[in-house]
Amino acid sequence: MTNSFSRRTFLGAGAAVPFAGALLNAAEPKAESKIPPVLHCTDLFHPHGDPDDHFDLACVFSLGYQNQIDLRGISLDYPPPNRVGDPDVMAVAQLNRICAMTVPTVVGTSKFITKRTDTLPDLSPRESTGIRWIIDSLKKSDRPMTITVVGSATDVAVAACREPALFREKCAGVYLNSGGTHQARPEILEHNVKINPAAYAAMFDLPCPLYWFPCWHMTEERKSGEWGTFYWMPHRKVFEGVESTPLLGYFWYMFSRAQSPLWLRTTLTPPPEAEWTKILDGQRGMWSVASFFVLAGLTVTKSGKIVPTAEAGNDALFRMEHVKVECEDNGRLKWELSKEPTGRFVFHVLDVPSYPAAMTEAVRTLLRAMPT
């Protein structure tokens, strides 16, 4: 199915999204005033470091395409020394083309902070591009914006330290996918924390709501738990019924670590059958997608259906809890649940055995909704 609709058609007030997406069985497109404006900050590289970030990007684009969020921009992390690839601007371009959207992108700073209050005042214009872009986006937004962080928190931390009043007024919340709630070995830090521990610590001082999605229940133990977002997602299951040739081409370009400059034409034909079959036999560690549902006012049921949060009741797979957190500049923290509102929330899995399969089904629903 081809589609020549403009971005305004997708995101206009009460506009019907021009496709029969599976998600719309559970959640009708929102009126414009109800759509959360979103900045997505991600450690997305080509060749990839971990392909979960490309699944994350496809999910936020799917939610934008379906009028569930207003995706206003993508901030790409500057590659740390352990990454082979550069920021994957091609992936953003591919999904813009697939969804007929015009989401801008920017590359963040290569610098780090050593204390949580650092504003990096001496950064060059080039190094501060991402920081200034976050600040400008908040200033220009017609309503409070939401920021997702699935990689380094440096640019968001510095922007908030430079403009705390702006974050207090114009940031509806930061959705932080980072860290862990329990540690078998205290010396081990989760990857995103390890990139810049002081920036992670600064997140818990933000003058706006913070929604904390710990990557691990037990740090670096690759299994699902009550207080962590991690789950295994089988490729064959998540791609079952996905009919969008352009989207499969997007994933093939990423999985194959393609060196070809033909990032656009790669999306015009199906992936090579033999190579794609090998990919389908694999699985993917996943973390961040639940945060996208929460910010959109959606949740997932224990059977994997996507529904408005207010309608899930006892069938909700997860929820956010009030939490108190104390975090040091080295990234070490202490946390406890709170009976009173704190402006800080933590992700809580309510049915751990159902969680991996339900989240896989929810991601599959988002991918199946993408245009063909």
N, C-alpha and C positions, 0 to 999 in steps of 0.2 A: 504494500500500500504506500503510495507516494503522497507527499503532503507539501503544499506550498503556503502554509499559514505562517504568519509573522509571529515573532516572540510576543507581541502584544495580544494576539489571539489566544496564546496559551495562558497568559498571565493577566488578562483583562478581567474586570469585575464580573464574576459569575459566569465567565465564558465556559462553554462546554468544550472539553478537550476532544479534538477530532480523531478519536480512535476508541476501540472497545477494549481498553486496558483492564486487566484482571483486578487491579487495585480498586477500580471504581465500583466494583461490586460491594466494597465495604465502606468506601469513603468518597463522597462526591467532591468534585473540585470546589475549592474555597472561593468565596468572594475576595476581591483584591485586598480589602482592608484586613482580612483574616490570614493572609498568606505571610508567613514569616520571611523577611529578607535575610539571606544567608551569605556569609563569607566562609569559604571552605579552605582551610590551611592544611596542606598535605605534603608528606615526603614522597613525592611521585617522581620516579626516575626511569630513564630508558638508556641502556638496558636496566631492567627493574632490579631493586634490591629484594623486595618481597611483593608478589603480585596482589596481595590483599588491597593495596592502595588503588589499583586499577579497578577492582570490583567496587571499592568504596566510591570512586569517582563515577562509575556507571550508575550506582544507586542514587547518588545525589542528583545526577542529571535526569534520571527517571522520575524522581519526585518533582523536579522542576518542570519536566515535560508534562506531568500530570496535574500541574497547577496546585501542588501540595506545598511547595516552597518557592520562593522567588530567589533563584540562585544568581547572586549579583557579582560574584568574582571568585577566582581561585588563586590562592597564594601558594607557590611552590617553594619548598625548602631549598636553600643552597646545599649542594651535596657535601656531606661530611667526608673526611678522608677515607673512610672505609667503603664508600660507595663508588662503583665503577661508572655508573651512568650519570648523565646530566639531567636537569629538570625536564620532565616530559611534557613540553608545550604541545607536542604532536598529539598526545592523547586528548588533551583539552580540545584541540582543533578537530580531531576526529569526532568527538561527541557533540561538539557544536554543530558540525555538518549533519550528523545523523539525526539530531533533534531539531534542526533548523533554529538554533539558538545562537546568541552572540555574547556568551559569557567571557569577560576579559580575564587575563591572567597576568601575574607579576611574580618575580623571583625575589625571595627574601634575602636577608643579610647573611654574610659568611662569618660574622663576628659573634662572640658569645659574651654573656654577662657573668660576673663572678659573685655579685651580690644582688639580692632580689629587688633593690630599689634603683638599680643602674639605669640611666636614661641614654647611655652611649652618646653624649652630646657632640663628640668629635667625629661622628660618622660622616663620610663623604655622601654627596647626593646619590651616587650609585649604590652605596651600601645601605642607605636608609630608604630606598624606594619602597620596599614592602611595608615598612613601618609607617611612612607618610601616607601610603595608599590606604592602609587600615583606618588611620585617623581621618583622612579625607572622605572615605566611604561613610563613616559614621556621621560626620558633619553634614553630608549631603543627603543622607537618607531621610525620607519623609516620615519614617516611623522607626522605633528602636530595632536594631539589627541583632541577629544571632551570629556567633562565630563558632565554627567547629575547628578543633585542633586534633589532627590525627598523626602529627609528626612533632617537630620541634616547636616549643612554645615561645621562642625568643622574640620574634617580631611582635606577637601579641603582648608579651610581658613589657617590652620596651614602650610600645604604643600606649599601654595603660599607665605606665609610670610617667610618661610625658604629658598625658591628658586625662588625669583621673576624673575630673568633673565631666568630661565628655563621655567616658565609659559609664559613669553613674547615671547620666541622663539618657544616652542613646544606645547603650548595649543591653539588649534584653537578656543576655546570658552567654557565657562561654561554655561550650560543651567539650570537655577535655578528655581525650582518650589517651591515657598515659598512666604509668605506675602500676602498683600492685597493693593489695590490701593485707597480704600475709607474706612473710619471707622465711623460708627454711634456712637460708644463708644470708644474714644481714648485709654482707659485703656486696651482694649482687643487686644491681639496679636494672630496672626495666629499660629497654632500648631507648625509648623516647626521653626518659628522664636522664639517662646517661649522656645524651647529646649535649644538654645544658641544664644541670641540676638546679642552678639558681633561678632559671626561667620557670622551671616546674614549680619551685617553691613560691614564686611570685604569683602564680595562678590562684593560690589560696588566700591572697591578700587583695584580690581584685575588688574594686568598688561597685561591682555588679554581681548578679547571681552567677554561681559556678555550679555546673553539673558535671560531676566527676564520674567517668566511666573507666575504672581501673582495668588495665589490660589483663591482669592476672589475679586470680584468687590466691594462688601461691606462685610467687614470682618465678618465671621461666619454667614452670611445670606445665607442659602442653596438654592440659585437660580442663574441662569445664568445671566451674565451681560456683558457689553461691554468690560470691562478691567479686566476680571478674567477668569480662565480656568474651573471653576466648572460647572458640568452638572449632571443631573440624568440619569442613564443608566439602563433600564429595563432588568433584567436577561433573561426573556423569549425571548426578541428581540435579544439580543447580542449572545445568544447561538443557535439561529435558524439556522439550516443547518450546524452546527459544527459537523463533523463526526469523529473527532479524539478521539477514545476511550482513549488513553493515556492522552490526554489533559484534557478530562472530568474527568478522574481519578485524575489528578493533582488538579483540582479545587475542586473535592469532598473531597480529603484529607484535603484541606485547610478549606473549609466551615464547615466540620464536626468537626473541631478542634481535629482531630484524635490523640489519644495517642498511637496507634499501631506503632511499629518500622518498619512495612512493607511499607515504603514509596515507594519502587519500585513496589512491587506486587500490590499495590493499583491502579497503572496505567494500569494494564493488563485487567481489567474488567470494564464494565459500572457502573456508580453509581447506588445504589439502587433506584428503580423507584419511590416509594412513597416519600422518603426523597428528591430526586432530584426535584420532582414536587413542593414541598414546596419552595425549593430554587428558582425555576423558577418564582414563584409568587412574588419574591422580586425585589428590585432595588438597585443600587449601586451608591453612590456618587463618581464621578470621577474627576480627575484634570489634570494629567501630560502627557497624550498620545500625545497631540498636539506638545509638545516639541520634541518628538522622530521623528515625521514627519518632522519638521523644520530642525533638524540637518541632516537628510537624504536627504535634498533637495526636499522634498515632501510637498504637502499640501492636504487639503480636500475641495471638492466642496460643494456647498450648498445642494446638494442631497446626499452627503456622499461618493462620489467616491474619491479614492486616486490617485492623479496625480502629475507629476513633477511641482514644484512651478512655473517654467517659463511658463507653459502651461495653468495655471488656469485662468488668466485674470480676468475679472469681476465676474467670478463664484467662486472665492476664498472665503472660509468661514472665514478666518482669515489672518492676516499678522503681521509682526513685524515692529514697528515704532522706530525711533530714540528718545531717552529719556535722560533727565538729572535727576539724583537722588542724593539727599543728605540724608544719613542715619546715625543716631547716634548709639553709642555703645549699647543703650538700645533697639534697633530695631525700633525706630520711624523714619519715613522718610517723605521727601517731594519730589515730582516729578513733572516734566512738560515735555511735548513734545518738541522736538528740530527740527529746520529746518536744522541744520547742523549735520554731523556725529559726534558722541560722543564715539563710541565704546561700547555703551550701547543701548539695544533694549528692547522694552516692547511688550507683546502680546496684540493684538487688535482683538476682535471679530467683524466681519463686518456685520453679520446677526444673531442677538441674537435669534429671534424666531426659526430659522432653526438649530441653533447650537447643542442642545441636540440630536435630531434625527440623524443629519448628523454625529456627532462624534460616536454615538452608531453604526451606519452602518459602519463607518471606522474601529472601533475596531472589529466588527463582521467579516469584511473582513480579518483582520490579523489573527483572530482565525481560520477561515475556511481554511486558507492557511497552517496550521500546519499539519505535517505528521500524517497519520492514523495508 
